[in-house]
Amino acid sequence: MDILGKTNLIDPDGAISNALSYHYSIFQTFWSISSVKLTEKIPTAQVSVIPGETPAVLLEINPKFWESLSFKQKTFIIVHECLHVLLAHTYRMKNTDKDMANFAADLIVNHTAVDRFGFVREEIDPDNKLCWWDRFWKEPRWINPTFEELYQKLIKDMPSASAAQLADCHSEAGEDEAWEKVVDKILENASESQKRAISQLAGHQGGDKIIQYKPPIVHKRKWESVIQNWVMKHSGYKYEDNWRQEHRRLSQYDVPANLELHQKNKIKVWFFLDTSGSCEHLAPRFMKAAASLPTDRFDVKLFCFDTKVYPTSLKDGKLYGFGGTRFSCIEQYIQSNSDVYPKAVFVITDGFGDKVNPELPKNWHWFICQGGSAELIPALSKQYKLEDYE
């Protein structure tokens, strides 16, 4: 027998609602406008729209499937369904091969949940059964493919799709206009940065309108100037006109008599680059920025991070990671590997990850890539939108 009710039918204490807010507040909004139908007519879960003056979301869930999930898997399923709605998969799948389209949609959604919203693949899919790029192909994963691009690739080249499982069922119920109204409702109270971030998600539907205009030429500061100003403030160091030149090496300075004491007195500055996919193009400037600090006054260390922290250096210039994103791993790494908290922690990221509670949030400087989100940044930390800089 089917049972219909509000979300408290399966979330009586609001724990799922709170977890959704932790990943992104828009998912909590999606949850709040949803109704739940427990039914054994579908094997897993499915999202559709209840048409009307104010369309609502209907989440149909198999109760046995739901009880088989861990708490994190339950949260992931809700986010998974919300992303299908936000990415307009229902009407983008019309007039397609249903099986291929289902796989393409799940590939987009699963990787987006991990890359952008702080989920860990091993936690939501411990048996490695769901749709992931490496379950289909051995070649390097494409960065931000559209649904249509993945669909075409699957049509032409799908060597092992039968081994992958869909996380949910995909409904075709509901008119296009009703789906659009639901998306508008989900984004109704979202900030401009949140709306922009959602519009730039992997595989978001493109428009068919072309507008041509000539924007005024605005000369912007380079974002590296923020680091430059911080260095001058804390050391008195004066940069050359072309600040991107590498600073003079330590060998060109007078070497202090007590070198060990001098090393301890250096100002500790750590740089962290998000390598989850959206910021790696900034790596050359990231390296240049770190190289601009005079080594006689600063103890500079470079790191990459996704859900883990990976030490790197100017010498090897290698990037590591390329998984999901967790900011908490940075604080954990600092606490485990530094007796003295860094005077500055510079982080370049798109802002999509988990919440972090630094011991000294004022020491953190966040550079947010274009289309990123500042929602998870601690209130006392400094933040800079790269779109405001050259």
Steps between C-alpha positions, in 0.01 A plus 500: 500500500631843404545760776505872416618774734745784556872448541462437874359165396860384454679783684312537831784670690613728214845340483492468121387861463796616710742282303371643171564853627854393587563406137315800348196694619324463164463126566323578826256721307437215256429270795261749658276522191494123447239243584595136554323195370609160633428242235623159390406570139852629429827329604686805636398868488353738247424872477205653316294817510148543633346753256278783614496872574803446721674183376662283765753220502398138553769261619398138456713264707500126544495452882720187489755683284492798739561286807796332330685833474738661747421853616755650258357294215150626582625860492675431171182358343309821582779717355515266199129555432529876547786521251295312240237773538745793496682361197173457308571135428135403468429696184858478370448122491200520268543333160814317611597140558365460855776273628783716362335819624456355850866411521607843370279679754632293791861549391449876507317502835726255686822678409344840569398390851858392573686777316284791613301415810729318740387139460760225515468230237602217732236603755207525259602204284715265710441208261592711193182408313371840389573697184852644505726589211755229583223239503453571129833618361870481581587831335534819713166644608366794304470825695145637522339312209139578416227240520480502121875441460494202736190362333673509160812337642292222654323440169835462323708337770347316795724203578385414852176684570317183593720475812394841632178561692275802504458668837131562430219470248448783255149630456360677195198623694408867503482774239804709415337813640434327832863389528616854428274637773645249747855611412393862550356406839820323607709804402248758628696594812844411369772762489632626167821305551299181565292552186813564298665190645200282412484644148864402446472145631635223281255424222260788563272567207620773267278773364413569137509878517796705376555851631786706370627807678825677563568530873705792624867432552570484872854460622502271800766421754657160481388274785864434583518862618304394810787270593753766408335756731486248784872426460595868506282560806656216701862531392568843357623328184480721189414340169649601169270661245461161334408311814467170315876479476628235734647655810870496568609170644618459857858458380499864392425621851738507793464161665428550872747357749236285672327352197285258704359783713444703187300217347278481810436875486377492142134581439316179411285534186322202344332489158225251409365444147170318447564233235145365482477623140387863485817674620790306356536752213616749765797281594765708313389822671467313830865395471609851397319653796675266742836562330464874552547475878858566616634181652722682749188622681232243425471125545291422190338163436279394211226240499227361277182360649179319417377283788865468610798734511795436268831685553657640184774752427616766259778267394288211375186703420284189510128495579333216685147401596217564251232336716220663701555793735530532878621816669515332839799296383705823484442581867566139597827508308608826667424365846693179430801649324576840649601594854431867422181594320574665162482877500318476169310219330425586136237275339401504133173313445153507348354493852316169465599253773423451867495735796826573677558655842858632505671567830594844363245587230635855468823356361317343207472679164261342250520566126174385338508399133244647263165330546600376844327539834604670824223338704731266693773753576537576875361841588828633641708398198581734212358419160569627150304426184739444211241638261565841661868474403691456179 
